[in-house]
Amino acid sequence: MPLIAVPSLAPADTFVCIPEAAATVSNQGPREFKGSEALVTDDKYVHTNESGTWVVKILGEDDVYLECESKGRCGNDLAFGIFERTGAGWFQYVFALYNPDTLQTIVMVEKGPCSKL
């Protein structure tokens, strides 16, 4: 009897990650640095396995926001961000913003829980 391949109807591993806390560190000049608590963004992140590849999307959008090297780490450039989801049920997203007019760089980190759908 021949084997017939049937696609799985089970949903892929998908997690929704919502930031609950955020902080920034910025340079105010060549030797002056400032850290502060920040407002979290309104973004909610979807970390999902699409056809064997892990990706991050913004909830409600179809486009891939970050591609992942592994199940737990996505992105490899601070300009676009680095997203990490732990097995302990939380995530962190770190990214940098640069203002060429003021030569100011701001590094921001968001952290919060992830829930499996």
NORFENKA-V865722 format. One line per field, one symbol per residue. phi: phi as a letter, one per 40 degrees, with the letter a starting at -180 (. if undefined). psi: psi as a letter, one per 20 degrees, with the letter a starting at -180 (. if undefined). Layout:
phi: ???
psi: ???
//
This chain:
phi: .ccbcbcccccccbbbbbcbaaabbbccacbbbbbacbcccccbbbbabbfgbcabbcdgbccccbcbcacbbbgaaccbhbbbbcccgbbbbbabbbbccbgcbbbbbbbicbbcc
psi: pqppppqpiqqropqppppiqqqqpqpiahkpqpqqqqpqriqpqooqooljpprprppiqhqpgqqqhrhipqqjphhhqpppprijjrrqoprqppohhikppppqpqqaqppp.
//
